[in-house]
Amino acid sequence: MRSVIFRSIAIIFLLASCKSSVNNRGEKHVITIATLKGPSSMGMIWMIDSLANTESSNIKVILVDEPIQVRKMILDGTAGFAVLPSTMAAILYNKGFDYSLVAIPVWGTLYLLGNDTTISNWNDLKNSTVHVMAKGMTPDVLFRYLLMKNNITPGEDITLDYSFPTHIELANAVAAGRANLAVISEPLVSLVMNKNKHIHPLLDLNMEWKKQLGAPMAQTAFLVKKELREEQPLLVEQVLTAYENSTIRVNQDARKAAKLMVNYGILPDTLVAFQSIPGSNLHFVRANEIKKEIHEYLKIFFNMNPEIVGGRLPNENFIR
């Protein structure tokens, strides 16, 4: 308990020290953290709460539903920090946007979900139809890779259906019984299971990935704008430390964290929030400590289809 209290105080102290700055026109300069409603914001919930209760801070967090919304904020330069799938981060970097990868806060959230309890291994999937959102996106490519590593050929041994193009649409379809098998990420897994008691996780794709690669999947990237990293390194370090401490506290004090997730609109129900924390694999690791793991993760996608990471693997300046 002492460590939890200490980390809470540390988060407040760090973020309170990020004082508001005012430009020569008297306007307050606000630095934005763009993140997704899901594991990335779940991990930073104590930081979000501290910022909401620190009037003097010049940092604000914007929560959005889809990665494309975060990407837009990177394209127009309004995001000082951003959380995105690692593959999308690589694409943006390769297109010349000056954002560096500074941490991996989420390590795999994908599961094969369904109502068919006879499925217990990869061979059981032969001659079935599995629904996956957005062809070519991370869940699709990752699932295809695991199928092939388990001697199942997509399009021949199994049918992949892309009728539901977003995470939310696919989750709703599974809950309503309109999709019997689907690749879904937490916390939507817990939401679906609470809506439909006949739905269960059939394969943990994060564990299956680790079996194949010997390391967890570096699925989610925390990015910082180059200008911010170079001009305000202390602030960047304060945010990194606050996010890291927040993630530790979420795992240690999941029930209180779940309540905050509901308070800030990340999830609609405290029970669902609490249940989804273990399967969200929240573990904040500085990117410069795991360069090899990140490279190997992106290399899998590059080998599947180079365009998934922007046509080439990012160079050494991508990770800071």
C-alpha positions in Angstrom: 0.0 0.0 0.0 2.9 2.4 0.8 4.2 2.1 -2.8 0.7 2.9 -4.2 0.4 6.0 -2.0 3.9 7.1 -2.9 3.3 6.7 -6.7 0.0 8.7 -6.4 1.9 11.5 -4.7 4.6 11.3 -7.3 2.2 11.6 -10.2 0.5 14.7 -8.6 3.9 16.3 -7.8 5.3 15.7 -11.3 2.3 17.0 -13.1 1.8 19.9 -10.8 5.3 20.9 -11.7 4.4 21.2 -15.4 3.3 24.8 -14.9 1.2 26.7 -17.5 3.3 28.7 -19.9 2.0 31.9 -21.6 3.1 33.2 -24.9 3.8 36.9 -25.7 0.1 37.5 -26.6 -1.0 36.3 -23.2 -2.3 33.0 -24.4 -1.9 29.8 -22.4 0.2 27.2 -24.2 -1.4 23.8 -23.8 0.3 20.5 -24.6 -2.0 17.8 -25.7 -1.8 14.0 -25.1 -3.9 12.2 -27.6 -4.9 8.7 -26.6 -7.5 6.1 -27.3 -10.4 5.0 -25.1 -9.1 1.6 -24.2 -5.9 0.1 -22.7 -3.7 3.1 -23.5 -5.9 5.5 -21.5 -6.7 2.8 -18.9 -3.0 2.7 -18.1 -2.7 6.4 -17.7 -6.0 6.9 -15.7 -4.3 8.1 -12.5 -2.3 10.6 -14.6 -5.6 11.7 -16.3 -7.1 12.1 -12.8 -4.1 14.1 -11.5 -4.2 16.4 -14.5 -7.9 17.0 -14.1 -7.2 18.1 -10.5 -4.2 20.2 -11.2 -5.3 23.6 -12.4 -1.9 25.0 -13.0 -0.8 22.2 -15.4 -0.5 23.1 -19.1 -1.1 19.5 -20.2 -4.4 18.1 -21.2 -5.5 14.6 -22.3 -7.9 14.1 -25.2 -9.7 10.7 -25.4 -10.8 9.5 -28.8 -12.5 6.3 -30.1 -10.4 5.3 -33.1 -6.6 5.5 -34.1 -7.5 7.5 -37.2 -8.5 10.4 -34.9 -5.1 10.3 -33.1 -3.4 10.2 -36.5 -5.3 13.4 -37.6 -3.9 15.2 -34.5 -0.4 14.1 -35.5 -0.9 15.1 -39.1 -1.9 18.6 -38.1 0.7 18.8 -35.3 -1.7 19.4 -32.4 -0.6 16.4 -30.4 2.5 16.8 -28.3 2.2 13.2 -27.2 0.2 10.4 -28.8 -0.8 6.8 -28.4 -1.2 4.7 -31.5 -0.8 1.1 -32.7 3.0 0.6 -33.3 2.5 -0.2 -36.9 0.6 3.1 -37.5 3.4 5.0 -35.6 5.9 3.4 -38.0 3.9 4.6 -41.0 3.7 8.2 -39.8 7.5 8.2 -39.0 8.3 6.9 -42.4 6.2 9.6 -44.0 8.3 12.2 -42.3 6.3 13.2 -39.3 8.6 14.2 -36.5 7.4 12.0 -33.7 9.6 9.6 -31.8 8.7 6.3 -30.1 9.5 6.7 -26.4 7.6 3.8 -24.7 5.5 0.8 -25.1 2.6 1.0 -22.6 0.4 -1.9 -23.8 1.6 -5.5 -24.7 -1.1 -7.3 -26.6 -4.8 -7.1 -26.1 -6.2 -9.4 -28.8 -8.3 -12.6 -28.3 -10.3 -15.0 -30.4 -13.8 -14.8 -29.0 -16.8 -16.9 -29.6 -19.6 -19.2 -28.5 -18.2 -22.4 -29.9 -16.7 -24.2 -26.9 -15.4 -27.1 -29.1 -12.6 -24.8 -30.3 -9.5 -25.3 -28.1 -6.7 -25.2 -30.6 -5.7 -23.8 -34.0 -6.7 -27.0 -35.9 -10.3 -26.6 -34.6 -10.6 -23.4 -36.7 -10.3 -25.2 -40.0 -13.4 -24.7 -42.3 -14.7 -21.9 -40.0 -15.4 -18.2 -40.5 -13.7 -15.7 -38.3 -14.7 -12.0 -38.3 -11.8 -9.5 -38.2 -12.1 -5.7 -38.3 -10.4 -3.7 -41.0 -8.4 -5.7 -43.5 -4.7 -4.9 -43.3 -4.8 -3.4 -39.8 -2.9 -4.8 -36.9 -5.5 -7.4 -35.7 -5.9 -8.7 -39.2 -2.2 -9.1 -40.0 -1.3 -10.4 -36.6 -4.1 -13.1 -36.8 -3.0 -14.0 -40.4 0.5 -14.5 -39.2 -0.5 -16.7 -36.3 -2.8 -18.8 -38.6 0.1 -19.4 -41.0 2.5 -20.3 -38.2 0.0 -22.9 -37.2 -0.3 -24.3 -40.7 -3.7 -22.8 -41.5 -3.9 -20.9 -44.8 -6.3 -17.9 -44.8 -8.7 -18.1 -47.7 -8.3 -21.9 -48.1 -8.5 -23.5 -44.6 -10.4 -20.6 -43.0 -12.6 -17.7 -44.2 -11.8 -14.2 -42.8 -14.9 -11.9 -42.8 -14.5 -8.1 -42.7 -18.2 -7.2 -42.6 -17.8 -5.2 -39.5 -15.0 -2.6 -40.1 -14.5 -1.1 -36.6 -13.8 -2.5 -33.2 -17.2 -1.3 -31.8 -19.2 -2.7 -34.7 -17.5 -6.1 -34.5 -18.0 -6.2 -30.7 -21.7 -5.4 -31.0 -22.1 -8.1 -33.7 -20.5 -10.7 -31.5 -22.6 -9.7 -28.5 -25.8 -9.8 -30.6 -24.9 -13.3 -32.0 -24.4 -12.0 -35.6 -20.7 -13.1 -35.5 -19.9 -16.4 -34.0 -16.1 -16.1 -34.0 -14.1 -12.9 -33.9 -10.8 -11.3 -33.1 -11.4 -8.6 -30.5 -9.3 -6.6 -28.1 -9.8 -5.8 -24.5 -11.7 -4.0 -23.0 -14.3 -4.9 -25.6 -13.7 -8.6 -24.8 -15.0 -8.0 -21.3 -17.9 -5.8 -22.5 -19.0 -8.5 -24.9 -18.8 -11.2 -22.3 -20.9 -9.2 -19.9 -23.6 -8.6 -22.6 -23.7 -12.2 -23.8 -22.9 -14.9 -21.2 -22.5 -17.5 -24.0 -19.3 -15.8 -25.3 -15.9 -16.9 -24.1 -12.2 -16.3 -25.0 -11.1 -19.3 -27.1 -7.5 -18.3 -27.9 -5.3 -15.8 -26.2 -3.5 -14.3 -29.2 -1.0 -12.5 -27.0 0.1 -15.8 -25.5 0.1 -17.5 -29.0 2.3 -14.7 -30.3 4.7 -15.1 -27.4 4.9 -18.9 -28.1 6.0 -18.1 -31.7 8.4 -15.2 -31.0 9.5 -15.7 -27.5 8.5 -12.2 -26.6 5.2 -10.3 -26.0 3.8 -8.1 -28.8 4.8 -4.5 -28.7 1.4 -3.6 -29.9 1.0 0.0 -28.7 3.3 3.0 -29.1 3.7 6.1 -27.0 5.0 8.9 -29.2 6.4 12.4 -28.5 6.8 15.3 -30.9 10.4 16.0 -31.8 10.1 19.7 -31.1 8.8 19.0 -27.6 11.4 16.3 -26.9 14.2 18.7 -27.9 12.9 21.9 -26.3 11.3 20.6 -23.1 13.1 17.4 -22.2 12.2 17.8 -18.5 8.5 18.0 -19.2 8.8 14.9 -21.4 10.5 13.0 -18.7 7.8 14.1 -16.2 5.1 12.8 -18.4 6.8 9.5 -19.0 7.4 9.0 -15.3 3.8 9.9 -14.5 2.4 7.5 -17.1 4.7 4.7 -15.9 3.7 5.3 -12.3 0.0 5.4 -13.2 0.3 2.1 -15.0 1.9 0.5 -12.0 -0.8 1.8 -9.7 -3.6 0.6 -12.1 -2.3 -3.0 -11.8 -1.9 -2.7 -8.0 -5.2 -1.0 -7.3 -7.5 -2.2 -10.0 -10.8 -1.6 -8.3 -10.1 2.1 -7.7 -8.7 2.4 -11.1 -11.9 0.9 -12.6 -14.0 3.5 -10.9 -11.9 6.3 -12.4 -12.1 4.7 -15.8 -15.9 5.0 -15.6 -15.7 8.5 -14.2 -13.7 9.7 -17.2 -15.9 7.9 -19.8 -13.3 5.3 -20.8 -15.6 2.4 -19.9 -19.3 2.4 -19.0 -19.2 -0.1 -16.1 -16.9 -0.6 -13.1 -17.2 -4.4 -13.2 -16.2 -4.5 -16.9 -13.4 -2.1 -16.3 -12.1 -4.2 -13.4 -12.4 -7.4 -15.3 -10.6 -6.0 -18.4 -7.4 -4.8 -16.6 -5.6 -8.2 -16.4 -6.2 -9.0 -20.1 -5.1 -5.6 -21.3 -1.5 -6.3 -20.5 -0.6 -2.9 -19.2 3.1 -2.6 -18.7 4.9 0.7 -19.4 8.4 0.1 -20.8 10.8 2.8 -22.1 11.4 2.2 -25.8 15.2 2.6 -25.6 15.4 -0.4 -23.3 13.6 -2.7 -25.8 14.8 -1.7 -29.2 15.3 -5.3 -30.3 11.8 -6.4 -29.3 10.2 -3.4 -31.1 12.3 -4.0 -34.2 11.4 -7.7 -34.3 7.7 -6.9 -33.8 7.6 -4.5 -36.8 9.8 -6.8 -38.9 7.0 -9.4 -38.8 4.5 -7.0 -40.3 7.1 -5.7 -42.8 7.7 -9.3 -44.0 3.9 -9.8 -44.3 3.4 -6.6 -46.2 5.9 -3.7 -46.2 3.1 -1.1 -46.6 1.8 -2.0 -43.1 4.8 -0.2 -41.6 5.1 2.5 -44.4 7.2 0.6 -47.0 10.3 0.1 -44.9 11.4 -0.5 -41.3 11.9 2.8 -39.4 15.6 3.8 -39.0 17.4 4.1 -35.6 16.1 7.6 -34.9 12.5 6.3 -34.6 13.2 5.1 -31.0 14.4 7.5 -28.4 
